[in-house]
Amino acid sequence: MTRRRRNLLILTGAVLLVGGLVAWRLLFLPDALAFAGGRQVALADYQGPSPTGVPLELAKADPLARGKYLTEAADCAACHTAKGGKPFAGGRPFKLPFGTIYTPNITPDRETGIGAWSDADFLRAVHTGIGRGGERLYPAFPYASYTMLADADVLAIRRYLASLPAVRQANLPNSFAFPFNQRWLMAIWGGFFNRDTRFRPVADRSPQWNRGAYLVEAAGHCGECHTPRNLLQAMDTRRKFAGGQAEGWNAYNISGDRLSGIGAWTEAEIAHYLAKGHAAGRGVASGPMAEAVELSTSRMTRSDIAAMAAYLKTVPAVRTAASPAMAGPAPAAASAGPGDNPLGKRIFEGACASCHAWTGRGAITADQQLTGNRAVNDATAANVALMILNGTGGSPERTGAYMPGFGAAYTDAEVAAAANYVTARFGSKPSRITAADVKRMREE
């Protein structure tokens, strides 16, 4: 064998080996609870109280009340309600890199909703991502997480949905381009990334931990937004809860890392954030997270919220460079801030300082504090700009934290200037967001 041929064979083997390792890392991901160690058992074999169903406080509630609670825990209304539309009637657009997907009508209308679906149809869709007609559903519907929901809980949700007013509203077609419009490809995706198995408690962990795991991983599907996606758009569970994106907003690191995650948060702070949408000195929920708080976590019992907080505190730390250490308090003097952005300073002085204060500590209430807020320390300024455009979202009556949107009052250039001023004055690193970036945010 010549040296050239031998070198070619070695190179080919190395390429195949590297390609195989890359494919293995993309296609074979750890289970959601793999980090916990211990022994996972079938739900029927678990010796403690069942982590599924409703909390003990609702054990004697009527079936529809239990179904309503589980529907809210699964946050179904957020995705299946268009802005200004009828609840659960669908039509909400989700813009993805390869097109726009519209959520379907899940009211009991027999023609345009799911009124004609059988229990088996509903179970199959929730657990496997296969629709009533055999069509493959896109994983924007989080069936890779919902597959862990117990059958009884899925059927309780179905019973509640069936009790709602039927809305006649046809589903809108998706705008995916080839090859993303080929639904059969989702069968391959699901074969690798949806195990189609129900929740398996960890026998070595406490009942509270298992309840929290069920709510966070299955019902709440928190990882769908807060876990980064790999090249095949599957949750990269090797970097569990290290941060992702949701509708243009950055969904920040909620792993146990003390610098870039929530490792320094107490369980009480996490619980308060989930219940009220803010935690003093930590930040305020906005955008999709504000919706999740308003429509889901704020409606849950204190025991369930505490279980979620206890579980989240055990998730291993993943350090992310995009989330640096928080900056300290800003100076009280208006003149002491960044001097290269007079437009941003003028807007902050006119519209922001009266609530947030020049120090960023908040002028009136704790939820107005900017220092210690992850969004302000995010050099992309994406969430800051979106908050200026849209406000926090959510209902102040339910969450308490509220900021109005200023999108109609300011131009793209003004919003960009204000966002850059906020990150420079109160964050650890100034942003350089542009008017073109803000224009794109408006369009999306």
C-alpha positions as CSV (number, residue, x, y, z in Angstrom):
1,M,0.0,0.0,0.0
2,T,1.4,3.4,-1.0
3,R,1.8,6.1,1.6
4,R,-0.7,8.3,-0.2
5,R,-3.3,5.6,-0.1
6,R,-2.6,4.9,3.5
7,N,-2.9,8.6,4.4
8,L,-6.2,8.8,2.5
9,L,-7.6,5.8,4.4
10,I,-6.5,7.3,7.7
11,L,-8.1,10.6,6.8
12,T,-11.3,8.9,5.7
13,G,-11.5,6.9,8.9
14,A,-10.9,10.1,11.0
15,V,-13.7,11.9,9.1
16,L,-16.1,9.0,9.6
17,L,-15.2,8.8,13.3
18,V,-15.7,12.5,13.8
19,G,-18.9,12.5,11.8
20,G,-20.2,9.5,13.8
21,L,-19.4,11.3,17.1
22,V,-21.2,14.4,15.9
23,A,-24.2,12.4,14.8
24,W,-24.3,10.5,18.1
25,R,-24.3,13.8,20.1
26,L,-27.0,15.2,17.9
27,L,-29.3,12.2,17.9
28,F,-28.8,10.5,21.2
29,L,-29.5,13.0,24.0
30,P,-29.9,12.4,27.8
31,D,-33.3,11.9,29.3
32,A,-34.8,14.9,31.0
33,L,-34.1,13.4,34.5
34,A,-30.8,11.8,33.6
35,F,-28.9,14.4,35.7
36,A,-30.6,13.2,38.9
37,G,-29.1,9.8,38.9
38,G,-30.9,7.3,41.2
39,R,-33.5,4.7,40.0
40,Q,-36.4,5.7,37.8
41,V,-39.4,3.5,38.2
42,A,-42.8,3.1,36.5
43,L,-45.5,5.3,38.1
44,A,-47.3,2.2,39.2
45,D,-44.3,1.0,41.1
46,Y,-43.6,4.3,42.9
47,Q,-44.0,3.9,46.6
48,G,-44.7,7.6,47.4
49,P,-47.7,9.7,46.7
50,S,-48.3,10.1,42.9
51,P,-46.5,13.1,41.4
52,T,-49.1,13.3,38.7
53,G,-52.7,14.7,38.8
54,V,-53.7,17.7,40.8
55,P,-52.3,18.7,44.2
56,L,-53.7,17.4,47.4
57,E,-55.6,20.6,48.0
58,L,-57.8,19.8,44.9
59,A,-58.1,16.1,45.4
60,K,-61.8,16.4,46.2
61,A,-62.6,19.0,43.5
62,D,-65.0,18.0,40.7
63,P,-63.5,16.6,37.5
64,L,-63.8,19.8,35.5
65,A,-62.0,21.8,38.2
66,R,-59.2,19.3,38.2
67,G,-59.1,19.4,34.4
68,K,-59.0,23.2,34.4
69,Y,-56.1,23.2,36.9
70,L,-54.1,20.8,34.7
71,T,-54.9,22.8,31.5
72,E,-53.5,25.9,33.2
73,A,-50.5,24.0,34.5
74,A,-49.8,22.9,30.9
75,D,-50.2,26.5,29.8
76,C,-52.4,25.6,26.8
77,A,-54.2,28.9,26.6
78,A,-51.0,30.9,25.8
79,C,-50.2,29.2,22.5
80,H,-53.8,28.4,21.4
81,T,-55.2,32.0,21.8
82,A,-54.4,34.6,19.2
83,K,-53.9,38.2,20.3
84,G,-57.4,39.6,20.7
85,G,-58.9,36.2,19.8
86,K,-61.2,33.8,21.5
87,P,-59.6,31.6,24.1
88,F,-58.3,28.2,22.7
89,A,-59.5,29.0,19.2
90,G,-56.0,29.1,17.8
91,G,-54.6,31.3,15.1
92,R,-51.6,32.5,17.0
93,P,-48.5,32.8,14.7
94,F,-45.1,31.6,15.6
95,K,-42.4,32.9,13.3
96,L,-39.6,30.4,12.9
97,P,-36.4,30.6,10.7
98,F,-38.1,28.4,8.0
99,G,-41.6,29.9,8.0
100,T,-44.6,30.7,10.2
101,I,-46.7,28.2,12.0
102,Y,-50.2,28.9,13.3
103,T,-51.6,27.2,16.3
104,P,-54.8,25.2,15.8
105,N,-58.3,25.6,17.2
106,I,-58.7,23.2,20.3
107,T,-62.3,24.3,21.2
108,P,-65.0,21.6,20.9
109,D,-66.2,22.8,17.5
110,R,-66.7,19.6,15.5
111,E,-65.6,21.0,12.2
112,T,-62.8,23.4,12.9
113,G,-61.8,22.3,16.4
114,I,-61.4,19.0,18.2
115,G,-65.0,18.3,19.0
116,A,-65.0,15.2,16.8
117,W,-61.8,13.8,18.2
118,S,-61.9,10.6,20.3
119,D,-60.0,10.2,23.6
120,A,-57.5,8.0,21.7
121,D,-57.0,10.7,19.0
122,F,-56.2,13.3,21.7
123,L,-53.9,11.0,23.6
124,R,-52.0,10.2,20.4
125,A,-51.6,13.9,19.5
126,V,-50.4,14.9,22.9
127,H,-48.0,12.0,23.4
128,T,-46.7,11.3,19.9
129,G,-47.4,14.4,17.9
130,I,-49.7,12.6,15.4
131,G,-53.0,14.3,14.5
132,R,-56.4,12.8,14.1
133,G,-55.9,12.3,10.4
134,G,-52.5,10.7,10.8
135,E,-50.6,13.9,10.0
136,R,-47.4,14.6,11.8
137,L,-47.4,17.6,14.0
138,Y,-44.5,20.0,14.2
139,P,-42.6,20.1,17.6
140,A,-43.6,23.7,18.1
141,F,-46.4,21.8,19.8
142,P,-44.3,20.5,22.8
143,Y,-45.2,16.8,22.6
144,A,-41.6,15.9,23.3
145,S,-42.4,17.2,26.8
146,Y,-46.1,16.4,27.0
147,T,-45.3,12.8,26.2
148,M,-44.5,12.5,29.9
149,L,-48.0,13.5,31.0
150,A,-50.0,10.7,32.6
151,D,-52.9,9.4,30.5
152,A,-55.4,10.4,33.2
153,D,-54.1,14.0,33.2
154,V,-54.3,14.3,29.4
155,L,-57.9,13.0,29.4
156,A,-58.7,15.4,32.3
157,I,-57.5,18.3,30.1
158,R,-59.6,16.9,27.2
159,R,-62.7,16.8,29.4
160,Y,-62.2,20.4,30.4
161,L,-61.6,21.6,26.8
162,A,-64.8,19.8,25.8
163,S,-66.7,21.9,28.4
164,L,-65.7,25.2,26.8
165,P,-67.8,27.1,24.2
166,A,-67.2,25.8,20.7
167,V,-65.7,28.4,18.4
168,R,-66.1,28.1,14.6
169,Q,-62.7,29.2,13.4
170,A,-60.8,27.5,10.6
171,N,-57.1,26.8,11.1
172,L,-54.7,28.9,9.2
173,P,-52.2,27.2,6.8
174,N,-48.5,27.2,7.8
175,S,-46.1,29.0,5.4
176,F,-43.1,26.5,5.6
177,A,-41.0,26.2,2.5
178,F,-39.6,22.9,1.1
179,P,-38.4,20.7,2.7
180,F,-39.8,21.9,6.0
181,N,-43.4,21.6,4.7
182,Q,-42.9,17.8,4.4
183,R,-44.6,16.6,7.6
184,W,-43.5,13.0,7.2
185,L,-40.0,14.2,8.2
186,M,-41.4,14.7,11.7
187,A,-41.7,10.9,12.0
188,I,-37.9,10.7,11.8
189,W,-37.5,13.6,14.2
190,G,-39.9,12.0,16.7
191,G,-38.2,8.7,16.4
192,F,-35.0,10.2,17.8
193,F,-36.3,12.9,20.1
194,N,-39.7,11.8,21.4
195,R,-39.4,8.7,23.6
196,D,-43.2,8.3,23.9
197,T,-42.9,7.3,27.6
198,R,-44.9,8.5,30.5
199,F,-43.2,10.2,33.5
200,R,-41.1,7.9,35.6
201,P,-40.4,9.1,39.2
202,V,-37.0,8.8,40.7
203,A,-37.4,6.5,43.7
204,D,-34.4,8.0,45.5
205,R,-35.9,11.5,45.5
206,S,-38.5,13.1,47.7
207,P,-42.2,13.3,46.8
208,Q,-41.9,17.1,46.5
209,W,-38.9,16.8,44.1
210,N,-40.8,14.3,41.9
211,R,-43.9,16.5,41.9
212,G,-41.7,19.5,40.9
213,A,-40.1,17.4,38.2
214,Y,-43.4,16.4,36.7
215,L,-44.7,20.0,36.7
216,V,-41.4,21.5,35.3
217,E,-40.6,18.8,32.7
218,A,-44.0,17.5,31.6
219,A,-46.8,19.9,32.2
220,G,-44.9,23.2,32.3
221,H,-42.5,22.1,29.6
222,C,-40.0,24.7,30.8
223,G,-37.1,23.2,28.8
224,E,-38.9,23.9,25.5
225,C,-37.9,27.6,25.9
226,H,-35.1,27.5,28.4
227,T,-32.9,24.8,26.9
228,P,-30.8,25.5,23.8
229,R,-31.6,23.7,20.6
230,N,-29.1,21.6,18.6
231,L,-28.8,21.7,14.8
232,L,-31.8,19.3,14.5
233,Q,-34.0,21.6,16.6
234,A,-34.1,19.2,19.5
235,M,-33.6,20.3,23.1
236,D,-29.9,19.9,23.9
237,T,-30.3,18.2,27.3
238,R,-26.6,18.1,27.7
239,R,-26.9,21.8,28.4
240,K,-30.2,21.5,30.3
241,F,-31.9,24.9,31.0
242,A,-28.8,26.9,29.8
243,G,-31.1,29.3,27.9
244,G,-32.9,29.5,24.6
245,Q,-35.4,31.7,22.7
246,A,-39.1,32.2,22.6
247,E,-40.8,34.4,20.0
248,G,-37.7,36.7,19.7
249,W,-37.2,37.0,23.4
250,N,-34.2,35.5,25.1
251,A,-35.3,32.8,27.6
252,Y,-32.4,33.0,30.1
253,N,-30.4,30.4,31.9
254,I,-32.3,28.7,34.7
255,S,-29.8,26.1,35.6
256,G,-28.0,26.0,38.9
257,D,-25.1,28.2,37.8
258,R,-24.7,31.1,40.3
259,L,-23.3,33.6,37.8
260,S,-25.4,33.1,34.7
261,G,-28.3,31.0,36.0
262,I,-30.5,31.0,39.1
263,G,-28.1,29.1,41.4
264,A,-27.9,32.2,43.7
265,W,-31.7,32.5,43.9
266,T,-33.4,31.1,47.0
267,E,-36.3,28.7,46.7
268,A,-38.5,31.5,48.1
269,E,-37.3,33.9,45.4
270,I,-38.0,31.4,42.6
271,A,-41.5,30.7,44.1
272,H,-42.3,34.4,44.3
273,Y,-41.2,34.9,40.7
274,L,-43.4,32.0,39.5
275,A,-46.4,33.3,41.6
276,K,-46.1,37.0,41.0
277,G,-43.9,37.5,38.0
278,H,-41.0,39.2,39.8
279,A,-38.5,38.6,42.6
280,A,-36.9,41.6,44.4
281,G,-33.5,42.3,43.0
282,R,-33.7,39.5,40.5
283,G,-35.9,40.6,37.7
284,V,-39.4,40.8,36.2
285,A,-41.1,38.4,33.9
286,S,-41.9,39.8,30.5
287,G,-43.0,38.7,27.1
288,P,-43.8,34.9,26.9
289,M,-42.6,34.4,30.5
290,A,-45.1,37.0,31.7
291,E,-47.8,35.1,29.8
292,A,-46.7,31.9,31.4
293,V,-46.9,33.5,34.8
294,E,-50.3,35.1,34.2
295,L,-52.0,32.1,32.5
296,S,-50.2,29.2,34.3
297,T,-47.9,29.4,37.3
298,S,-49.7,32.2,39.1
299,R,-52.8,30.0,39.1
300,M,-51.1,27.1,40.7
301,T,-51.2,26.2,44.4
302,R,-48.5,27.3,46.8
303,S,-47.4,23.7,47.3
304,D,-47.0,23.1,43.5
305,I,-45.0,26.3,43.1
306,A,-42.8,25.3,46.0
307,A,-42.3,21.9,44.4
308,M,-41.2,23.5,41.1
309,A,-38.8,25.8,42.9
310,A,-37.3,22.9,44.9
311,Y,-36.8,20.9,41.7
312,L,-35.2,23.8,39.8
313,K,-32.7,24.2,42.6
314,T,-31.3,20.7,41.9
315,V,-30.7,21.2,38.1
316,P,-26.9,21.1,37.5
317,A,-25.1,24.4,36.8
318,V,-24.3,25.3,33.1
319,R,-22.2,28.4,32.6
320,T,-23.2,30.6,29.7
321,A,-20.9,33.3,28.5
322,A,-23.8,35.3,27.2
323,S,-25.0,35.9,30.8
324,P,-22.1,37.7,32.6
325,A,-22.0,38.8,36.2
326,M,-24.5,41.5,37.1
327,A,-23.4,45.1,37.3
328,G,-23.8,46.9,40.6
329,P,-26.0,49.9,41.4
330,A,-25.7,52.9,39.0
331,P,-24.8,56.4,40.3
332,A,-27.6,58.6,41.5
333,A,-26.6,61.6,39.5
334,A,-28.1,61.7,36.0
335,S,-24.9,63.2,34.6
336,A,-22.8,60.3,35.8
337,G,-24.1,57.8,33.2
338,P,-22.8,57.2,29.6
339,G,-22.3,60.5,27.8
340,D,-22.2,59.2,24.2
341,N,-25.9,58.6,23.9
342,P,-27.8,61.9,24.4
343,L,-30.9,60.6,22.7
344,G,-31.1,57.6,24.9
345,K,-30.6,59.7,28.0
346,R,-33.3,62.1,27.0
347,I,-35.8,59.3,26.5
348,F,-34.9,57.7,29.8
349,E,-35.2,61.0,31.6
350,G,-38.6,61.7,30.1
351,A,-40.2,58.3,30.3
352,C,-38.3,55.9,32.5
353,A,-36.5,57.7,35.4
354,S,-39.7,58.5,37.3
355,C,-40.3,54.7,37.9
356,H,-36.9,53.1,37.6
357,A,-34.8,56.0,39.2
358,W,-31.3,57.0,38.0
359,T,-29.8,54.4,40.3
360,G,-31.9,51.6,38.7
361,R,-33.1,50.6,42.2
362,G,-36.7,51.5,41.4
363,A,-38.4,54.7,42.6
364,I,-41.6,53.2,44.0
365,T,-41.9,49.4,44.0
366,A,-39.4,46.5,44.0
367,D,-40.5,45.3,40.6
368,Q,-39.2,48.6,39.0
369,Q,-35.6,47.7,39.9
370,L,-33.3,47.5,36.9
371,T,-30.0,46.5,38.6
372,G,-29.7,42.8,39.0
373,N,-32.1,42.2,36.1
374,R,-30.7,39.7,33.6
375,A,-32.2,41.5,30.6
376,V,-30.4,44.7,31.4
377,N,-27.1,42.7,31.7
378,D,-27.7,41.0,28.3
379,A,-25.5,42.7,25.7
380,T,-27.9,41.9,22.9
381,A,-30.5,44.2,24.5
382,A,-33.2,42.1,22.8
383,N,-35.5,41.8,25.9
384,V,-34.9,45.4,26.9
385,A,-35.9,46.7,23.4
386,L,-38.9,44.3,23.3
387,M,-40.0,45.5,26.8
388,I,-39.8,49.1,25.6
389,L,-41.9,48.2,22.5
390,N,-44.5,46.0,24.1
391,G,-44.3,46.5,27.9
392,T,-44.0,43.5,30.2
393,G,-47.2,41.9,29.0
394,G,-49.4,40.0,31.4
395,S,-52.0,41.4,33.8
396,P,-51.0,43.7,36.7
397,E,-54.1,42.5,38.5
398,R,-52.7,39.0,38.7
399,T,-48.9,39.5,38.7
400,G,-48.5,43.0,40.2
401,A,-45.5,43.7,37.9
402,Y,-46.4,46.0,35.0
403,M,-44.8,48.2,32.5
404,P,-46.7,49.8,29.5
405,G,-45.4,49.5,26.0
406,F,-44.0,52.6,24.2
407,G,-43.9,51.1,20.7
408,A,-46.4,53.6,19.4
409,A,-44.7,56.6,21.0
410,Y,-41.1,56.1,19.8
411,T,-39.4,55.5,16.5
412,D,-37.1,52.5,15.9
413,A,-34.1,54.7,16.3
414,E,-35.4,56.1,19.6
415,V,-36.2,52.6,21.0
416,A,-32.7,51.5,20.0
417,A,-31.1,54.5,21.7
418,A,-33.1,54.0,24.9
419,A,-32.2,50.3,25.1
420,N,-28.5,51.0,24.5
421,Y,-28.6,53.7,27.2
422,V,-30.3,51.3,29.7
423,T,-27.7,48.5,29.2
424,A,-24.8,51.0,29.3
425,R,-26.0,52.7,32.5
426,F,-27.3,49.7,34.5
427,G,-25.7,46.6,32.8
428,S,-22.3,45.0,32.8
429,K,-21.7,45.6,29.1
430,P,-23.3,48.2,26.8
431,S,-25.3,47.0,23.8
432,R,-25.2,48.2,20.2
433,I,-28.7,47.5,19.0
434,T,-29.7,49.4,15.9
435,A,-32.9,50.9,14.5
436,A,-32.9,48.1,11.9
437,D,-32.9,45.5,14.7
438,V,-35.9,47.2,16.3
439,K,-37.7,47.4,13.0
440,R,-37.3,43.6,12.7
441,M,-38.6,43.1,16.2
442,R,-41.7,45.1,15.3
443,E,-42.3,43.0,12.2
444,E,-41.9,39.7,14.1
